[in-house]
Amino acid sequence: MISLIKVKTVNLTQVALALNPKVHSDSNYRRLQRFFADFSFDFDTLSRFMISLLPIQKFILTLDRTNWKLGKTNINLLVLAISYKGIAFPVMWTFLSKRGNSDTSERIELMDRFITRFGRTCIQCLVADREFIGDEWIGYLRSRGIVFYLRIRANAKIRTARGERHIRQSFKHLAVKLSLPTPKTIYQQRLRVAAIRLNDEYLIIVTNHSPEHAFYYYRECWQIETLFGAFKSRGFDFEVTHLTHSERIEKLVALLAITFACAHRVGEWIHEIKPLKIKKHKRLAKSIFRYGLDYLREILVNIQSKSSELEKAIKVLSCT
């Protein structure tokens, strides 16, 4: 983790250079290879640790994939995360040994793991984009009593007394925003529907709860994209990894998750002491995660003169 912060990349050749200065980098590289091959993570403990860092009791869960191609190998990860202050904290993930969308069984397995470990009552709602739809999936969420806000495609079929039609036809005269007054049959489920017009397309949300809150909660869906950005170009350059084995990729995600969480926690602490500037567009000059990562990196690359700052950061992370 210290090496990841120093070099800001998951490239093991670069990590090896910062791992242990008293050992040749080739030896460090072999240690890293053995670590990913042999070390066993307790993912239950890891997910509990991630949740322990969040000062909230009810969770807005967000589900999404991140994927890219390494040579002929597809790197495809399904991630369940908790939305928190403009970003998402990853709590569970699974490597998909294929390209393209997840299937219902893979989503259900991930959600069941979460419910088994943390229960259902801590879930405020689940938000997800157009990939995460379908009769079986929505039926599963309803059977577990999970409130959801899911974006659907404008060409999804809605059943009416006159037969089936595309859902977008219900909103063809929509000027800005509208909630349908009664539940509609979509994906063989009775669901509430809300929509908003975005230039030449519709953003349509289905829910088993109040459609008036649909857009408030759905906007949390984008926080997981911010997390993926922190893992990739804005943080640790995840896409340059040459790891392709599923178990090793999942271990690397675990390391990134812990390092990300620590950087974000330190960023929150520093922001309280020395608040970030707010730019003209009303956003912070940099993300809380990046603020903490840059602070930790500055300490670690100048450890001789900043040992006292490191001690303070460690106390923040250890909650002492």
Secondary structure, 3 states (H helix, E strand, C coil): CHHHHHHCCCCHHHHHHHHCCCCCHHHHHHHHHHHHHHCCCCHHHHHHHHHHCCCCCCEEEEEEEEEEEECCEEEEEEEEEEEECCEEEEEEEEECCCCCCCCHHHHHHHHHHHHHHHCCCCEEEEEECCCCCCHHHHHHHHHCCCCEEEEECCCCEEEECCEEEEHHHHHCCCCCEEECCCCEEECCEEEEEEEEEECCEEEEEEECCCHHHHHHHHHHHHHHHHHHHHHCCCCCCHHHCCCCCHHHHHHHHHHHHHHHHHHHHHHHHHHHHCCCCECCCCCECCCHHHHHHHHHHHHHHCCCCCHHHHHHHHHHHHCC
